[in-house]
Every structure is written in C-alpha cells, then in structure tokens.
Amino acid sequence: MDILPLNAAIMTLFFPLVLVVPYYLEKQEHQKYVTKLTKLVYLLGGIFVIGGIIWFAIMFILRIINILDTEAKGFNLWFIFSIIFSYGLGAFISYLIGKKRNWRPPKRFVVEISGQFKDETEDKILIKISSDQEMWIQKLNVYSKYKKEENITQTFLINIWELTKENTNS
C-alpha cells in the first residue's frame, strides 16, 4: 500500500482553508476576529504550504538517491518522520515570520493614522486625530509602537475594524 495518497488527501482537505480564511475575514462583520485568527492563518499556512513543499522535496530527494523504497519494511517510519519533521519545520518558519511581523494582519486590514497620544487606560489609548476629534482605540488593535508623550505627532497602525466602530468623541 502506497501511503503517498494520505498526504495528498490531507493537503486537498486543508489547503483550501488557507485560501478561504483570509477571504472570509475580509468581510466587514468579521473584522474584529482578524487579529485573533492571523496567528492561526500563519501557522496553518506554514504547516500545509511550507511544510508540504519541504516534505515533497525530502521524499523526492530520498527516492532519487534510492535511499527510500516504497516496498521496503522501514518505509512507513521514514514517511512518518518526514511528515512530522517537514510540517513542524514549516510551522516553525511561519511562526518566525509572523513573530517578525508582530502578528500584524495583511495590509488590507490595517490603516495608518497620524495623530497625537493623549491618554491611556489599562486596555485603551486616546488618540487626538485633529483639533476637534479624538478616538479611543483598544491597545490590542494598535500594531505600531508609540511614545506616551503628548503633543508629538506620530503614525499609528490600527486595525481597520476599530475605525468602523462608532467611537469618536467630538
């Protein structure tokens, strides 16, 4: 029995999720879940895309140099080890990419706003956007580092969902 169709079945079932989840999250009513699911999309993408490519390369190289024979007794052990190793490596690579990006969602979900830091609470910050407009934003949805000094104009990277809420104070 050839076990290669098992990996093909796994890729066939889960690879579309990597493509569908970002499209689903683009819809306005699902914007608040973008931050929470970005990490999941990174890891799933790493496991099934990067890990799948690594697995295919490992299996191809092992078959080319005749180390791996599908009829051999130890084939299943090689197969299982290569799947665990390649998918784990793919997840680790995508984790490092996501961590470097500070788990920031894709650019279509983030807006740059120029404003001044005014005040903060435990979970929100107050940004002065113009002379007569201020906005409370959850710290969870601010992706840029900011200085906690007043009267300094800064650029804030904010989740677009925060701007669609009615949270402005005039």
Secondary structure, DSSP 8 states (H G I E B T S, - for coil): ---HHHHHHHHHHHHHHHHHHHHHHHSGGGGGGHHHHHHHHHHHHIIIIIHHHHHHHHHHHHHHTT---TTSTTHHHHHHHHHHHHHHHHHHHHHHHHHHTTT---GGGEEEEEEEEEEE-SSEEEEEEETTEEEEEEGGGB-S-----TT-EEEEEEEHHHHHSS-EE-
